Every structure is written in structure tokens, then in C-alpha cells.
Amino acid sequence: MHIKRSADRYEAWLRKQLNGDLDEDDLAEKHDKMAKDAFQFLRATYWRWAETIDKACPELKRGPQVLSVGDIHIENFGTWRDAEGRLVWGVNDYDEAARMPYVHDIVRLATSAVLAGATGITRQAICEAILAGYQQGLKEPRPIVLDREYEELRKVAVVSESERKDFWRKFDPARIEAERKKREKKGDDKRPKVRPAHAMRDRYRKALEAGRPGHEAYIIAAADTIMQTPSAELMRNHFPDTPLREGLTGHASLISSDKARRLLGYEPRHSWRNVNQEG
């Protein structure tokens, strides 16, 4: 199938899943980025990889199937604080995770590293380093803790204060409201009326006021999904071996916020089911 037809089909499916709530301006910007270089194209088209990998590399299908990252590439790694408050580096994007031959992740990661165009290292060396790292991880699985070792990696992974400010500026309520009014004035404000910054601000406040000692990790999510398929059916179709928790009815979220409910008093205020109608 030609890539343009494949992209059209995927985006049509995406519009249906999102009930038409797809930002066409953002989509056009994504297309522009995809056209710039092969690495950006790879990042933005995991559906195409999944669609063609078995034909391109049929020998990989024989590998043992495990729960894999799927959409893995060199920019899907980052840092976070673990339950002990340590700075850990690793994969931080699992929204395309699924069961597949384990070697798919290795091949895609190596492909992304080659396409990134790093200087001073050959393709052979890139692939050998990734394979060696994977084998070492199987032999001795452990988190990569930047507080204790990997000084050079820490220098690359840890962002500066100015970068932090630039990131959080995107969530400034005044800026978000000004951008919304600008789009509204132009007559093309098709984005949801929910203000992410306003919703998140309340959650941060609850965490700060909880007064709990040390470090705690929380998952905060909406109470439901945006998918048209009921959650239990989604699990049966895609993760049939995963036990379902009690009370998973309708379109209930597959991501539990129970810890935040219990310790912070958090309750979701917005629903994905009617996000366009909320103010």
C-alpha cells in the first residue's frame, strides 16, 4: 500500500476514534516535520512500521513474543524519579506497547539510531552497542540510576532551569487563554474547551499540600477513555492474558488513579466522553 493511502486510512481511523476531535493544524504541522528527514518520519509513523515490518523482515516473525515497547526510538528515552526518589533513565513512552516478537524493539531502536545521523560512529557500531546493551539487561536487569553513575549520560539527560521554564510556560493559564481567544477571533477554534493547565494546577496543589514525607509517585488520569470500544473488550482483544480488575465497566480508564484518590483526595473533573462540551 502506498504511504499516502496508508496515512489517509490511519488518520481517518484516528478521527473516528477521537469523535472528530483531531486538530487539523497540528496534523499539518506533523506532516511538515515528517517531510524534513527520515528520522522524523520514523518517529511519526509507527502504524506504518507495524503495517510493513513483517513483509520487510519476515524472519523476525519467528522470534518469541513478549510485551514490547513497539514505538521505540532514541527520543523515547528520558528521566523520572522512582519510588525511592532516585533519578532514573530509560524508556518513558509506552502508549504503543503490545505483544510482539522481542526482536522488533531491537531492530526499530537500531533503525532510529542509524537514521538520526550521529557522527563519529558507524552503523555496525551502533547495532553492536544496542545488542550488547540488550543482552546485558537480560543478564543483569536493573534500573539505570543517574544519581550514582553514568555521569556523562546525566549531563545529556538532565535539563537546565531555563529549559524547565520554557516547558512549563506552555501550561501558563494566561498564555493558553490568549491563544484560545486568538483562535476564536479567527473563527477556527476547534480545540477542546478543557484547560489542561487549570486542571493540572489543582492536582499539583493537592500534592504539595498533602504533607507526605519523602517522595511519592502518582498516576493521575481521567476516569474514562476516549475509545469507542468498551474497556473490557479492548483488554480482551489486545491483552487477553492480563487479569482485569474488578469494576472495569463501560469506558472506565485502564490507568488507575486510585493511589492519588486515596492519598491526595483527587477526583477527575473532566471526561473524555464529552471533552468538547466542557468549559
Number of C-alpha atoms within 10 A of each C-alpha: 9 6 10 9 10 15 15 11 11 15 14 14 13 14 13 14 15 15 15 11 15 18 13 11 11 10 12 11 10 14 14 13 16 17 11 10 12 14 20 18 17 21 18 15 17 16 15 15 17 14 13 13 15 13 11 10 11 10 9 17 16 10 12 11 14 12 12 19 21 25 24 27 23 17 14 15 13 14 19 15 14 15 12 10 13 17 18 19 21 13 15 14 16 13 9 12 14 16 14 19 18 19 18 24 17 18 19 20 22 23 19 19 19 18 16 17 13 11 6 5 10 12 15 10 10 17 18 13 13 16 16 12 12 14 12 12 12 10 9 9 10 9 13 15 18 19 12 11 10 12 11 9 11 18 11 8 15 15 11 10 9 8 11 10 10 11 11 10 14 12 16 14 15 12 13 17 12 11 13 19 13 13 14 13 10 9 9 11 15 15 15 17 13 15 15 13 18 13 13 13 13 12 18 11 11 16 17 11 9 12 9 11 6 8 11 15 13 15 11 18 19 18 19 20 19 18 16 14 13 17 20 19 14 15 16 13 10 12 15 12 9 9 9 14 10 6 8 13 13 14 20 17 19 18 13 16 18 16 15 20 15 10 14 19 13 18 16 14 8 16 17 16 16 11 15 15 10 12 9
